[in-house]
């Protein structure tokens, strides 16, 4: 990356402009380090010199209110979103490091919401969003594009359906222009006390669709499943890497005596799980690899009977009709199409031996 020291003044607006200009995803400010941005998954220094604790506090406090400063100083963490005219929209997180100095991470949130076609999402996603009720989970590690996939799915609904959509997030990221749908946005902390509380009362606010930013605790999971079971389409995220891991995580969040009931409810309410990761493309950039799980009568029985380990083989049956695919199938297809390298296919696979068998090359 070229030395940008002479191209910007080190105020926070200029730094965030640099994120946009370089098509980066993130900006990091950490004491005794130069500001760094992430491009195609790789951190790059802005070569502006190391930041002191007072430098970072000055930069960060310029973006937040007195109430937010108080929350940060009392809770030692702050999540927020901010839209800067002529620059862009960002999700910010402020936190303290082990030396008691403030640090910050910013993630760019596109103002123009992409379509499912623009992000090259599997076509089955357009079918999934036509469900009137059920639980649709988008999972993956931090920075895997979960929020973008969800935003594109809601964008598709917004263009075609007259629905009331309530989003519960910490913080609210994508802002949709009301087209056919009606959006109600709720920020944790500012508009409601917790995910569980907001989700409980959302059922009284006449929603058709509810977006839960993250299923963080047992109460939120239980309420989300209940909402999906009682006539609402619920979207949510989890930090899991596969459909099997997601189902196990949900069930294991409950006590043993509750797990039978949860399995029964989940077998009925679960609609689909989209597990994804961003993999470097040949020639630059990154592409999303999707594992697609769709609940079928056979899989529903396996969930209810506590035979989750048998689901993976079911996902590979009749895929032309179900739209399902495994992560390794997605990676193999991208490799054979020349979109990603063999090395990156192997790097992002959770079962290298299986992938090796699929693509027919040795590790």
C-alpha positions in Angstrom: 0.0 0.0 0.0 1.3 3.5 -0.8 2.3 5.8 2.0 -0.8 7.9 2.7 0.7 10.1 5.3 0.7 13.1 3.0 -2.8 12.5 1.7 -4.9 12.9 4.8 -5.1 14.6 8.2 -5.5 12.2 11.0 -9.0 13.0 12.1 -11.5 10.3 12.3 -13.5 11.5 9.3 -10.4 11.3 7.1 -9.5 7.9 8.4 -12.9 6.6 7.6 -12.8 8.2 4.1 -9.6 6.2 3.6 -11.5 3.0 4.4 -14.0 3.8 1.7 -11.4 5.0 -0.8 -9.4 1.8 -0.5 -12.5 -0.4 -0.6 -11.5 -1.8 2.8 -13.9 -3.5 5.3 -12.5 -2.4 8.6 -10.4 0.3 10.4 -8.4 -0.6 13.6 -7.0 1.9 16.1 -4.9 0.4 18.9 -2.4 2.2 21.1 1.3 2.1 20.1 0.3 0.9 16.6 -0.2 2.7 13.3 -3.9 2.9 12.2 -4.6 -0.2 10.1 -7.3 -1.1 7.6 -8.4 -4.6 6.3 -8.5 -5.1 2.6 -9.6 -8.5 1.2 -9.2 -9.9 4.7 -5.6 -8.7 5.1 -4.5 -5.9 7.5 -2.6 -3.0 5.9 -0.8 -0.2 7.8 -1.7 3.4 6.9 1.9 4.4 7.7 0.7 7.4 9.7 2.9 6.8 12.8 2.0 5.1 16.0 -1.1 6.3 17.9 -1.0 7.3 21.6 -3.8 6.7 24.0 -4.7 10.4 23.9 -4.7 10.3 20.1 -7.2 7.5 20.0 -9.4 9.0 22.6 -9.5 12.3 20.7 -10.4 10.5 17.4 -13.0 8.2 19.0 -14.8 10.8 21.2 -15.4 13.0 18.2 -18.0 10.5 16.9 -20.1 9.8 20.0 -22.5 11.6 22.4 -22.0 12.4 26.0 -24.4 9.6 26.9 -22.3 7.2 24.8 -19.1 8.3 26.5 -20.7 7.6 29.9 -21.8 4.2 28.8 -18.3 3.4 27.4 -16.5 4.6 30.6 -18.9 2.7 32.9 -19.3 -0.5 30.9 -15.8 -0.5 29.2 -17.4 -1.4 25.9 -19.5 0.5 23.3 -21.3 -0.7 20.2 -22.8 1.9 17.9 -23.5 2.8 14.3 -22.9 6.1 12.7 -23.6 7.5 9.2 -21.3 10.3 8.0 -22.5 12.5 5.1 -20.6 12.0 1.9 -18.5 9.3 3.6 -20.6 6.3 4.5 -22.2 4.3 7.3 -20.1 2.4 9.9 -20.5 0.0 12.8 -18.2 1.0 15.6 -16.9 -0.9 18.7 -14.9 0.9 21.4 -13.1 -1.2 24.0 -10.2 -1.0 26.4 -7.0 -3.0 26.1 -4.9 -4.5 28.9 -3.1 -1.3 29.5 -6.3 0.6 30.1 -6.1 2.5 26.9 -9.0 3.0 24.5 -9.0 1.1 21.2 -11.5 1.0 18.4 -12.7 -1.1 15.5 -14.9 0.2 12.6 -16.7 -1.9 10.0 -18.1 -0.3 6.9 -21.8 -0.9 6.3 -22.9 -0.3 2.7 -25.5 2.4 2.3 -26.7 0.9 -0.9 -28.1 -2.5 0.0 -27.1 -5.2 -2.4 -29.5 -7.6 -4.1 -29.2 -11.4 -3.8 -28.1 -11.4 -7.4 -25.4 -8.8 -6.8 -23.8 -10.9 -4.0 -24.2 -14.1 -6.1 -26.2 -15.8 -3.4 -27.5 -19.3 -4.2 -30.8 -19.2 -5.9 -32.5 -21.2 -3.1 -32.4 -18.1 -0.9 -35.1 -16.5 -3.0 -37.3 -19.5 -2.3 -36.5 -19.5 1.4 -37.7 -15.9 2.0 -41.1 -16.8 0.6 -41.9 -18.8 3.7 -44.6 -17.3 5.9 -43.1 -18.6 9.1 -40.1 -20.4 10.4 -36.5 -19.8 11.6 -33.8 -18.9 9.1 -30.3 -18.7 10.5 -27.3 -17.2 8.8 -24.1 -18.3 10.5 -20.4 -18.0 10.2 -17.4 -16.4 11.9 -17.0 -12.6 12.4 -16.5 -10.8 9.1 -18.0 -13.6 7.0 -20.7 -11.4 5.4 -23.7 -12.6 7.5 -25.2 -9.1 7.9 -24.9 -8.5 4.1 -26.6 -11.7 3.3 -29.4 -10.9 5.7 -29.7 -7.4 4.3 -29.9 -8.7 0.7 -32.7 -11.2 1.7 -34.7 -8.5 3.4 -34.1 -6.2 0.4 -35.7 -8.9 -1.8 -38.7 -9.0 0.5 -38.9 -5.2 0.6 -39.1 -5.1 -3.2 -41.9 -7.7 -3.5 -43.9 -8.1 -0.3 -46.0 -5.8 1.9 -44.7 -7.0 5.2 -43.9 -5.4 8.6 -40.3 -6.1 9.4 -38.9 -5.5 12.9 -35.1 -5.6 13.3 -33.5 -6.0 16.7 -29.8 -5.3 16.5 -26.8 -4.1 18.5 -26.4 -1.8 16.7 -28.7 -1.4 13.8 -26.6 -1.7 10.7 -28.3 -1.6 7.3 -31.1 1.0 6.9 -33.7 0.0 4.2 -35.8 2.5 2.4 -39.4 1.5 2.8 -40.5 0.2 -0.6 -43.3 -2.3 -0.3 -42.3 -3.4 3.2 -42.4 -1.4 6.4 -39.3 -1.4 8.7 -39.2 -0.8 12.4 -35.6 -0.6 13.8 -34.7 -1.2 17.4 -31.2 -0.6 18.8 -30.2 -2.6 21.9 -29.5 -0.1 24.7 -31.1 2.9 23.0 -34.5 1.5 22.1 -34.8 -1.7 24.2 -32.9 -3.2 27.1 -32.0 -6.6 25.6 -32.6 -9.0 22.6 -34.8 -11.2 24.7 -36.9 -8.3 26.0 -37.3 -6.8 22.5 -38.2 -10.1 20.9 -40.8 -10.8 23.6 -42.6 -7.5 23.0 -42.1 -7.7 19.2 -44.7 -10.4 19.2 -47.2 -7.7 20.2 -46.1 -5.2 17.5 -47.8 -7.0 14.6 -44.7 -8.1 12.8 -44.6 -10.4 9.8 -40.9 -10.8 9.9 -38.4 -10.3 12.8 -34.6 -10.0 12.4 -32.6 -10.8 15.5 -29.0 -9.5 15.2 -27.6 -12.4 17.2 -29.0 -15.3 19.3 -26.8 -14.6 22.4 -28.6 -16.5 25.2 -31.0 -19.2 26.0 -34.0 -16.9 26.6 -33.5 -15.2 23.2 -33.2 -18.6 21.4 -36.3 -19.9 23.1 -38.4 -16.8 22.2 -37.1 -16.8 18.6 -38.1 -20.5 18.2 -41.5 -19.7 19.7 -42.0 -16.7 17.4 -41.1 -18.9 14.4 -43.4 -21.6 15.6 -46.4 -19.3 16.0 -46.6 -17.7 12.6 -43.6 -15.4 12.1 -40.6 -15.6 9.8 -37.6 -15.0 12.0 -34.1 -14.3 10.7 -31.1 -14.5 13.1 -27.3 -15.1 13.2 -25.0 -17.3 15.2 -21.2 -17.6 15.3 -21.1 -21.2 14.1 -19.4 -22.8 11.1 -21.9 -25.4 9.9 -25.5 -26.5 10.0 -24.7 -29.4 12.3 -22.7 -27.2 14.7 -25.6 -24.7 14.7 -28.2 -27.2 15.6 -26.0 -28.7 18.4 -25.2 -25.2 19.7 -28.9 -24.3 20.0 -29.9 -27.6 21.7 -26.8 -27.5 24.1 -27.7 -24.0 25.3 -30.6 -25.6 27.2 -30.4 -27.8 30.3 -30.7 -31.6 29.8 -34.3 -31.7 31.0 -35.3 -29.0 28.5 -33.6 -30.4 25.4 -36.3 -32.9 24.4 -38.8 -30.0 24.1 -36.3 -27.8 22.3 -35.6 -30.6 19.8 -39.3 -31.0 19.2 -39.8 -27.3 18.7 -36.7 -26.9 16.5 -37.7 -29.8 14.3 -40.9 -28.0 13.4 -39.8 -24.3 13.4 -36.4 -24.5 11.8 -36.6 -23.6 8.1 -33.0 -23.2 6.9 -29.4 -22.6 7.9 -27.0 -20.7 5.6 -23.4 -21.1 6.9 -20.9 -19.0 5.1 -17.3 -17.8 4.9 -15.5 -15.3 2.7 -12.7 -16.9 0.7 -10.0 -15.0 -1.3 -10.6 -15.0 -5.0 -8.1 -15.5 -7.7 -7.1 -12.0 -8.9 -8.2 -10.2 -5.7 -11.3 -9.7 -3.6 -13.3 -12.3 -1.7 -16.2 -14.6 -2.5 -18.8 -16.1 -0.1 -18.9 -19.9 0.1 -22.3 -21.0 1.4 -23.4 -24.3 3.0 -27.1 -24.5 2.6 -29.2 -26.6 4.9 -33.0 -26.9 4.3 -35.2 -28.7 6.8 -37.1 -31.7 5.3 -39.4 -34.2 6.8 -36.5 -36.7 7.1 -34.2 -34.2 8.7 -37.0 -33.0 11.0 -37.3 -36.6 12.3 -33.5 -36.8 12.9 -33.6 -33.5 15.0 -36.5 -34.8 17.0 -34.9 -38.2 17.6 -31.5 -36.7 18.6 -29.7 -38.1 15.5 -28.2 -34.8 14.4 -25.0 -36.6 13.3 -26.9 -38.3 10.5 -28.1 -34.9 9.0 -24.9 -34.4 6.9 -25.6 -37.4 4.8 -29.2 -36.3 4.3 -28.0 -32.9 3.1 -26.4 -34.6 0.1 -29.5 -36.4 -1.1 -31.8 -35.0 -3.8 -30.0 -31.7 -3.9 -31.4 -30.6 -7.2 -34.9 -30.4 -5.6 -33.9 -29.2 -2.1 -31.3 -26.6 -3.0 -28.9 -27.9 -0.3 -25.2 -28.1 -0.6 -22.3 -28.8 1.8 -19.4 -26.4 2.4 -17.0 -28.7 0.6 -19.3 -28.9 -2.4 -19.3 -25.1 -2.6 -15.5 -24.9 -2.3 -15.0 -27.7 -4.9 -17.3 -25.9 -7.4 -15.5 -22.6 -6.9 -12.1 -24.3 -7.3 -13.1 -26.1 -10.5 -14.5 -22.9 -11.9 -11.2 -21.1 -11.3 -12.7 -18.7 -8.8 -10.5 -19.8 -5.8 -7.2 -21.6 -5.6 -6.7 -25.2 -4.3 -4.8 -23.9 -1.4 -7.6 -21.6 -0.2 -10.2 -24.3 -0.8 -8.2 -26.5 1.5 -7.5 -23.7 4.0 -11.2 -23.0 4.5 -12.5 -26.5 4.5 -13.5 -28.1 7.8 -13.0 -31.6 6.3 -9.9 -31.6 4.0 -10.0 -35.3 3.3 -13.6 -35.1 2.0 -12.7 -32.1 -0.1 -9.7 -33.9 -1.5 -11.9 -36.8 -2.6 -14.4 -34.4 -4.2 -11.9 -32.4 -6.3 -9.7 -35.4 -7.0 -6.3 -33.9 -6.2 -3.9 -34.7 -3.4 -3.3 -32.4 -0.5 
